[in-house]
Amino acid sequence: MFYLSTRNEKIRKTPAEAILQGIADDGGLYMPESFESTSFPMERLTEMSGKEISAKVLSLLFSGDSMFPEDSDKEAAFLKAVKRGYDGKFDDEDYAPLAKVGDAYVMELYHGPTCAFKDVALQLLPQLVAEAKRATEMKEEIVILTATSGDTGSAALSGFSDVDGTKIIVFYPKHGISAVQERQMVSCKGKNTCVVAVEGKFDDAQSGVKNIFATLQLPEGVKLSSANSINIGRLAPQVAYYFKAYRDLLMGNEIKMGDKVNFIVPTGNFGDILAGYFAMNMGLPVGKLVCASNENKVLTDFFEKGVYNKNRDFHVTKSPSMDILISSNLERLLYLVCGAEKCASYMKDLKENGEYKISSDELAKIRAIFDAGFADDKTTLDVINSVYAKHGYIMDTHTAVAWKVYEDWAKDNGNGYKSVVLSTASAYKFSNSVMNAIGKEYDDEFDALEKLHKETGAKIPGSLVGIKEKPVVHNNVVKKEDMLTFVADMVGKKEWIK
């Protein structure tokens, strides 16, 4: 298996090389050269644990590589890596449980150390990076660069904190995340960690990181990589929980083998829903993948009209992890639909003009699998309140966006298949918005944590208990145009936190 750039198929890397590099030299993203050899053994699905499903997915996507000795059992080797990444990190052995809510299921992806879905990938990515370094005999130090709209940063810091041979720099929009999300990051004590607030929005941070990859002259002994979903090593572990959800439905007698299932996914950067498309290409029976957006509905408009246009007003919303106008992983879908040459052309148009338009045939191919919808802030809060009142189930703002899109979609376009709504964060990460939604008073966001617990009885995640008292370790603030200079200075330092 080789990985090719979405913009030039002549750029070919082994899985280990693709994981370590993160972004291709031409700015493209790495994609499997084919899904033909990645067929998941569905006949074994109900016999497999969640960790075994993860190991199988990884062994298929990273086959034919030296990441583990060629004479070893690849699946067993990956299972050891999964266990090292997951054991003791989640609330229990089930890292992605399903909850029945009304006529649908909610897949709870927030039971990890930072209470967000990105833990599923970012507790495992350091294991993949370490093995990729061994396989390629890389001696250089890896500096992970990451832009976050709220959750990737804390999950990446948790995964890479004090991991030998790595350092990590996380950029986040200064006024674009919740107070809990910010405190999770700036209180990280890992000696190899650096957290930086950017005076701008997430797209500024993400564009800045991409520019650093393209232009930074590195000192000898240092290599850059990424923990964002632009890195295939970050995206691949997310594929597994789609298969796991299907297994849970089978074991609950909700479906029979071969039945299709719909997945409704709240997404801004398009990585989480793209993982579902990978799963479909690997053999998972999927009805529709429904893309749920907030008021920054650039993806909704794209799926409706075939025009991607980032030249629009930017909204700071109650679902900040989706406050994104440049959805990087959409490039991977375009590559699958139209090939590298046209994909490169579209990305050039986006960079130069802020928009591109795909053909009607290309849009039809995409719409055969994807639908989309959005919800504004008022509707999002109304949904949190109504679901809690009707079902006694509390959800965060991002999940509420997806639930509203699910309700509208099921009413207008439903296909009769079972539906799974992906829940990407704990309600406690956005407790102030949740308290507002259910009409309860509080003093500040941290007080809202305690009040939400008293109101609902839902357990506060251990990592958020006492978070207000955690000392601030990182207080870096930069302008967006100074990100490159900041990183150039940091990579030359031996110690980041003394």
C-alpha positions in Angstrom: 0.0 0.0 0.0 1.3 3.4 -1.0 -0.1 6.8 -0.2 -0.4 9.4 -2.9 -0.8 13.2 -2.8 -4.3 14.4 -3.6 -2.7 16.9 -6.0 0.0 14.8 -7.7 -0.1 11.0 -7.8 3.6 10.9 -8.6 4.2 11.8 -5.0 4.1 8.3 -3.4 4.9 7.5 0.2 4.8 4.4 2.4 2.3 4.6 5.2 5.1 5.3 7.7 6.4 8.1 5.5 3.0 9.6 5.1 2.3 9.5 8.8 5.6 11.2 9.6 5.3 13.9 6.9 1.7 14.8 7.6 1.3 17.0 4.5 2.7 16.2 1.0 5.4 18.5 -0.4 2.9 20.0 -2.8 0.5 20.9 -0.1 -1.8 18.0 -0.9 -3.1 15.4 1.6 -2.1 11.7 1.5 -4.7 9.1 0.3 -4.5 5.3 -0.1 -3.6 4.5 -3.7 -6.6 2.1 -3.7 -9.2 0.7 -1.3 -9.2 -2.6 -3.2 -7.0 -4.4 -0.6 -8.8 -2.9 2.4 -11.9 -5.0 2.5 -13.0 -5.4 6.1 -14.0 -9.0 7.1 -17.6 -8.2 8.0 -18.3 -11.9 8.8 -15.9 -11.6 11.8 -17.4 -8.3 13.0 -19.6 -9.5 15.9 -16.7 -11.7 17.2 -14.4 -8.7 17.5 -13.9 -6.3 20.4 -13.7 -2.5 19.8 -9.9 -2.6 20.0 -9.7 -5.6 17.7 -11.8 -3.7 15.2 -9.4 -0.7 15.4 -6.4 -3.0 14.9 -7.9 -4.6 11.9 -8.8 -1.3 10.3 -5.2 0.0 10.8 -3.6 -3.2 9.5 -5.7 -2.9 6.3 -5.0 0.8 5.8 -1.3 0.5 6.6 -0.6 -2.9 5.0 2.6 -3.8 3.1 4.7 -1.4 5.1 7.7 -1.9 7.5 5.9 -0.3 10.4 5.9 -3.7 12.0 8.3 -6.6 11.0 7.1 -8.3 7.8 7.2 -11.7 9.4 4.8 -10.7 12.2 1.1 -10.9 12.5 0.2 -7.4 11.4 -3.2 -7.4 13.1 -1.7 -8.7 16.4 1.0 -6.1 16.2 -1.4 -3.2 15.6 -3.6 -4.6 18.5 -0.6 -4.2 20.9 -0.3 -0.6 19.7 -4.0 0.0 20.2 -3.9 -1.4 23.7 -0.9 0.8 24.6 -2.8 3.8 23.3 -6.2 3.0 24.8 -5.8 1.0 28.0 -6.7 3.0 31.1 -7.4 6.1 29.0 -11.2 5.8 28.6 -14.0 5.5 31.1 -14.2 1.8 30.4 -13.4 -0.7 27.7 -16.1 0.6 25.4 -14.5 3.8 24.0 -17.5 4.6 21.8 -20.8 3.4 23.4 -24.2 3.7 21.7 -27.1 5.3 23.5 -30.7 4.8 22.3 -32.4 8.2 22.1 -35.9 8.3 20.6 -35.8 6.6 17.2 -32.0 7.0 16.7 -28.8 6.1 18.4 -26.2 8.5 19.7 -22.6 7.2 19.5 -20.8 8.8 22.5 -17.2 9.6 21.4 -16.3 11.7 24.4 -15.3 9.2 27.1 -11.6 9.7 26.7 -9.2 11.9 28.8 -10.2 15.2 27.1 -13.9 14.5 26.7 -13.9 14.7 22.9 -14.0 12.4 20.0 -10.5 13.3 19.0 -9.2 11.2 21.9 -10.0 8.1 19.9 -7.4 9.0 17.3 -5.0 11.1 19.3 -4.3 8.6 22.1 -3.2 6.2 19.3 -1.4 8.6 16.9 1.8 8.8 19.2 2.0 5.0 18.9 1.8 5.2 15.1 4.4 8.0 15.0 6.8 6.1 17.2 6.5 2.9 15.1 6.8 4.9 11.9 10.0 6.5 13.2 11.4 3.1 14.0 10.4 1.7 10.6 12.0 4.5 8.7 15.1 4.7 11.0 14.3 8.4 11.5 16.6 9.9 14.1 15.3 13.5 13.9 13.1 15.0 16.5 9.5 15.3 15.4 7.8 18.6 16.1 4.0 18.3 15.8 2.2 21.4 14.6 -1.5 21.6 15.2 -4.3 24.1 14.7 -7.4 23.5 16.8 -10.9 24.8 16.9 -11.2 23.6 20.4 -10.9 19.8 20.8 -7.9 18.6 18.7 -5.5 20.7 20.8 -6.3 19.2 24.2 -6.5 15.7 22.8 -3.2 16.1 21.0 -1.5 17.5 24.0 -2.8 14.6 26.1 -1.5 12.1 23.6 1.9 13.6 22.9 2.8 15.1 26.4 6.3 13.9 27.4 6.5 11.4 24.5 10.2 10.9 23.8 11.5 12.2 20.5 8.5 14.6 19.9 7.5 18.1 20.7 4.1 19.6 20.0 2.9 23.2 19.3 -0.8 23.9 19.4 -2.4 27.1 17.9 -5.9 28.1 18.8 -8.1 31.1 18.1 -7.9 33.4 21.1 -11.6 34.2 21.4 -12.9 31.2 19.5 -13.2 28.4 22.0 -14.9 27.7 25.4 -13.2 28.6 28.7 -13.1 24.9 29.6 -11.4 24.0 26.3 -8.8 26.8 26.8 -8.0 25.8 30.3 -7.6 22.2 29.3 -4.8 23.3 26.9 -3.0 26.1 28.8 -2.7 24.0 31.9 -0.8 21.2 30.2 2.5 20.5 32.0 4.2 18.4 29.5 7.8 19.6 29.1 7.6 19.1 25.3 4.4 21.1 24.9 3.7 24.7 23.7 0.2 26.3 23.5 -0.3 29.5 21.5 -3.4 31.7 21.2 -3.7 33.3 17.7 -5.3 36.7 17.3 -7.8 35.6 14.6 -10.1 32.7 13.8 -9.5 29.0 13.4 -9.0 29.3 9.6 -6.2 31.8 10.3 -4.5 29.3 12.6 -5.0 26.4 10.2 -3.7 28.4 7.2 -0.7 29.6 9.2 0.2 26.0 10.1 0.0 25.0 6.4 2.2 27.9 5.5 4.8 26.9 8.1 4.9 23.4 6.6 5.5 24.9 3.2 8.1 27.5 4.0 9.9 27.0 7.3 13.6 26.2 7.0 14.2 23.7 9.7 17.5 23.2 11.7 19.3 19.9 11.3 17.8 17.1 13.4 14.2 18.4 13.3 11.2 17.3 11.2 7.6 18.6 11.2 4.4 16.6 11.3 0.8 17.2 12.1 -1.8 15.9 14.6 -4.7 17.4 12.6 -6.9 15.1 10.5 -4.9 16.3 7.5 -2.5 13.6 8.8 -3.6 10.1 7.6 -2.4 8.7 10.9 -4.9 10.8 12.7 -7.8 10.0 10.3 -7.4 6.2 10.1 -8.2 5.4 13.7 -11.5 7.2 13.4 -12.7 4.8 10.7 -12.9 2.0 13.3 -15.7 3.4 15.3 -18.1 3.3 12.3 -17.5 -0.4 12.1 -17.9 -0.7 15.9 -21.3 1.1 15.8 -22.5 -1.3 13.2 -21.3 -4.2 15.3 -23.2 -2.8 18.4 -26.4 -2.5 16.3 -26.0 -6.1 15.1 -25.4 -7.4 18.6 -28.4 -5.4 19.9 -30.6 -7.0 17.2 -31.4 -3.6 15.8 -30.2 -4.6 12.3 -29.2 -7.7 10.3 -25.9 -8.1 8.5 -26.0 -6.3 5.3 -28.6 -3.7 6.4 -27.5 -0.1 5.6 -27.1 2.5 8.4 -27.1 6.3 8.2 -24.6 8.4 10.1 -25.2 12.0 10.9 -21.9 13.8 11.7 -21.3 17.3 13.1 -18.2 18.5 11.3 -16.2 21.6 10.4 -13.0 20.3 8.9 -14.7 17.2 7.3 -12.4 14.7 8.9 -14.9 12.8 11.1 -17.4 12.3 8.3 -14.7 11.4 5.8 -13.7 8.6 8.1 -17.2 7.2 7.6 -16.7 7.4 3.8 -13.4 5.4 4.2 -15.4 2.8 6.2 -18.0 2.6 3.4 -15.2 2.1 0.9 -13.8 -0.7 3.1 -17.1 -2.6 3.0 -19.4 -1.0 5.7 -23.0 -0.9 4.5 -23.8 2.8 4.6 -27.1 4.4 3.6 -26.3 8.1 3.8 -23.5 10.2 5.4 -25.3 13.4 6.6 -23.0 16.4 7.1 -24.2 18.7 9.9 -23.0 22.3 10.1 -23.6 25.3 12.3 -24.2 28.9 11.0 -20.8 28.7 9.2 -22.6 26.5 6.7 -19.9 26.4 3.9 -20.2 22.6 3.7 -24.1 22.6 3.6 -24.0 25.1 0.7 -21.4 23.1 -1.1 -23.4 19.9 -1.0 -26.5 21.7 -2.2 -24.9 23.7 -5.0 -21.5 22.3 -5.8 -19.9 25.6 -5.0 -17.4 25.9 -2.2 -17.1 29.6 -1.3 -15.2 30.8 1.8 -15.8 34.4 1.0 -18.6 34.9 3.5 -19.2 36.3 7.0 -17.7 34.3 9.8 -19.8 33.4 12.8 -18.6 32.7 16.3 -21.1 30.2 17.5 -22.1 28.0 20.4 -20.6 25.1 18.6 -17.0 26.5 18.2 -15.3 23.3 17.0 -17.3 23.8 13.8 -16.5 27.5 13.3 -14.5 26.8 10.2 -14.7 28.1 6.6 -11.9 26.0 5.1 -12.7 22.3 5.4 -9.3 20.7 4.7 -10.4 17.1 4.4 -13.0 17.9 1.7 -9.9 17.8 -0.6 -9.7 14.1 0.0 -13.3 13.5 -1.1 -12.7 15.7 -4.2 -9.6 13.6 -5.1 -11.7 10.4 -5.0 -14.4 11.9 -7.1 -12.4 13.8 -9.8 -8.7 12.8 -9.5 -5.5 14.6 -8.6 -5.3 17.0 -11.6 -8.8 18.5 -11.1 -8.4 18.4 -7.3 -5.2 20.5 -7.6 -7.0 22.9 -9.8 -9.9 23.3 -7.4 -7.4 23.9 -4.5 -5.6 26.5 -6.6 -8.9 28.3 -7.2 -9.7 28.2 -3.5 -6.3 29.7 -2.6 -6.4 32.4 -5.3 -10.1 33.2 -5.4 -11.6 31.8 -2.2 -14.0 29.5 -4.1 -14.3 26.7 -6.7 -17.2 25.0 -8.5 -17.3 21.3 -9.3 -19.2 19.9 -12.2 -22.8 18.6 -12.1 -21.6 15.0 -12.6 -19.1 15.3 -9.7 -21.8 16.8 -7.5 -24.2 13.9 -8.4 -21.5 11.4 -7.4 -21.1 13.1 -4.0 -24.8 13.5 -3.4 -25.4 9.8 -4.0 -23.7 9.3 -0.6 -23.8 12.6 1.2 -26.6 14.9 2.4 -26.2 18.0 4.5 -28.0 20.4 6.7 -27.3 23.1 9.4 -28.7 24.6 12.6 -28.2 28.1 14.0 -27.5 28.9 17.6 -31.0 29.4 18.7 -32.2 26.2 17.2 -29.2 24.4 18.7 -30.1 25.5 22.2 -33.8 24.6 21.6 -32.8 21.1 20.6 -30.7 20.6 23.8 -33.7 21.6 25.8 -36.3 19.6 23.9 -34.2 16.4 23.9 -33.5 16.7 27.6 -37.2 17.3 28.3 -38.5 14.5 26.1 -35.8 11.8 26.6 -33.9 12.8 29.7 -30.7 12.9 27.6 -28.2 15.8 27.8 -26.1 16.7 24.8 -23.5 19.3 23.9 -24.0 22.0 21.3 -22.2 20.1 18.5 -24.3 17.0 19.0 -27.4 19.1 19.1 -26.6 20.6 15.7 -26.3 17.0 14.4 -29.5 16.0 16.1 -31.5 18.9 14.5 -30.0 18.0 11.1 -31.0 14.4 11.7 -34.6 15.3 12.6 -35.0 17.5 9.5 -33.3 15.0 7.2 -35.3 12.0 8.5 -38.5 14.0 8.0 -37.8 15.1 4.4 -35.3 12.6 3.1 -35.4 9.6 5.4 -34.7 6.2 3.8 -36.0 3.9 6.5 -32.6 2.7 7.7 -31.4 2.9 11.3 -29.5 6.2 12.0 -26.6 6.9 14.3 -25.8 10.5 15.4 -22.2 11.0 16.3 -21.7 12.9 19.6 -18.3 14.5 19.5 -18.0 16.2 22.9 -19.2 15.9 26.5 -21.9 18.4 27.5 -19.6 19.5 30.3 -17.2 21.0 27.8 -19.9 23.5 26.9 -21.8 23.6 30.2 -22.7 27.3 30.0 -24.5 26.8 26.7 -26.2 23.7 28.0 -27.3 25.5 31.1 -28.6 28.4 29.0 -30.5 25.9 26.9 -32.3 24.2 29.8 -33.0 27.6 31.5 -30.8 27.3 34.6 -28.7 30.0 36.2 -24.9 29.9 36.9 -22.1 32.3 37.7 -19.5 31.5 35.1 -18.6 28.6 32.8 -16.8 26.7 35.6 -19.7 27.2 38.0 -21.9 25.8 35.2 -20.1 22.5 35.5 -21.2 22.0 39.0 -24.7 23.3 38.4 -25.2 21.1 35.4 -24.2 18.1 37.5 -26.7 19.0 40.2 -29.4 19.5 37.6 -28.9 16.3 35.5 -27.0 13.9 37.8 -24.7 13.1 35.0 -21.2 12.5 36.2 -18.6 15.2 35.6 -15.7 13.7 33.7 -12.7 13.2 35.9 -10.4 15.4 33.8 -12.8 18.3 34.2 -13.1 18.1 38.0 -11.4 21.1 39.5 -10.3 22.4 36.2 -10.8 26.0 37.2 -8.0 25.6 39.8 -5.5 24.2 37.4 -2.6 26.7 37.0 -2.0 28.3 33.6 1.3 27.1 32.2 1.1 28.6 28.7 0.3 32.2 28.1 1.7 32.7 24.5 -0.3 35.0 22.2 0.7 35.8 18.6 -0.7 37.6 15.6 -1.5 35.3 12.7 1.3 36.8 10.6 3.8 36.0 13.3 3.2 32.3 13.6 6.1 31.3 11.3 8.6 33.4 13.3 7.3 32.0 16.6 7.7 28.4 15.4 11.2 29.1 13.9 12.2 30.4 17.3 10.7 27.5 19.3 12.2 24.7 17.2 15.7 26.0 18.0 15.1 25.8 21.8 16.1 22.6 23.7 13.7 23.2 26.6 10.2 24.5 26.3 8.9 24.1 29.9 11.5 24.0 32.7 
